[in-house]
Amino acid sequence: MVSPNQLMRLFIELIFVLLGGLLIWVAFNGHFLNVDPRSTGWLLLAALLVVYGFVTASWRGADRLVAVARGGSLIVVGLVMLGLSHARLAWVAPLLIVAGMALIARGVLVAALTLRPSKV
């Protein structure tokens, strides 16, 4: 039986899977040309994601692997966002696909870890 806490975690991870799919869809359709990755807001958000990813990955708790998966995905997405500010146009779509795959992998991994039987 899935507890309400596990169900909420599953929905949160589903959102990350959908966000990763959205990034991949944007990469394939070329809708990224409307965004300026050199703006101050973009760079601040990217730096915030990297810093928060390191904080999340360093949390000490019962489920260390979940914390590393969550933090690692935020670090990858933040670094990709920072890389987009200096990437050539030909590299933008592959970088967005990498960020999307990181979010999808995070969602699937954390969902699987959430559903595993607990050790009592």
N, C-alpha and C positions, 0 to 999 in steps of 0.2 A: 504494500500500500504506500502510495506516495503522500508524504506529509505536505501541509500547506507551504512550509518553508522551501521544500524541494521543488514544489510546483512553481513558486515565485521565481526561484533561481532558474528554472527551465525557461520560463517566459522571458526573463532578462537575457539569457543566452540566445534565445530565438531572435530577439531584437538585434543582437550582435551579428548573427548569421545573416539576417536580412540587410543590415547595414553593409556587411561585406559584399553581399550580392549586388547591392545598389552601387557600390564603388566599382565593381567589375562591369556592371551594365553601363555606367558612365564612361568607363575606359573604352568599351567597345563601340559606343555610339558617338563618342567625341564631344560630349556636352561639357567638357572641362575647360573649354576655351573662354567661358564667361567668367572665370575665377582668376584673380590676380594673386599668385602664390608669393609675391614679394611684398604684399601689404603688411602693415604692422600687426593687424589682427590675426592674420594667418600665421605669422612667425611666432607671435605670443601663444597662440593656441597650440602650435607644434611643440614649442618649448614646454608648455604646461603639460602636455600629454607625456613627454619624455620624463619630466620630473615626477609626475604622478605615477607613471609606470614603475619607476625605480622605488618609489615609496610603497606602492602596492606589492611589488615583488619581494620587498624586504619584510613584509608583515610576518610576524611569528604567530602561528596558530596551529590548530589541529590539522588543517588540510593545507600543507605547505605547497603541494603540487598545484592546487587550484590558484593560490596566490601568485605563483611563478607564471602560470599560464595567463592569468589576467594581466599582470604587470608586463610580461613579455610582449603581449599583443599591443598594449598601449605604447611601449617603447618603439616597436617596429613601425606602427602607424605614425607616431610623432617624428621619427627619423625620416620616414618617407616624405612626410609633409615638409620637413626642412630641406630634404633633397630636391623636392619639386621647385623650390625657389631658385635653384641654379641649374636645373635640368634642361636639356634641349627638348624641343617639341616632340621629337621622335621617341624620347624616353618617358614621356608623361604617362602614356597608356600602360606600359609595362610596370611602372612604379605604382600606379593605381591598382593594377591587378595584384601586385604583391601585397599591398595594404589590405585589399579585400580578402585575399586568401588568408592573411594573418587573422583577420576578424572571424572568418568562417571557421578556421582551425580552432581558435579560442572557443567559439560557441559550441562546437561539437565536442571538444575535449572536456570542457568544464561541465557540459550537460552529461557526458558519460561518467565523469567523476562524481557528479551529484547523484546519479541513479545507482551507483554501485552500492552493494550491501554494506552496512556499517559494521565495524568490528566492535562487538560488545563483550 
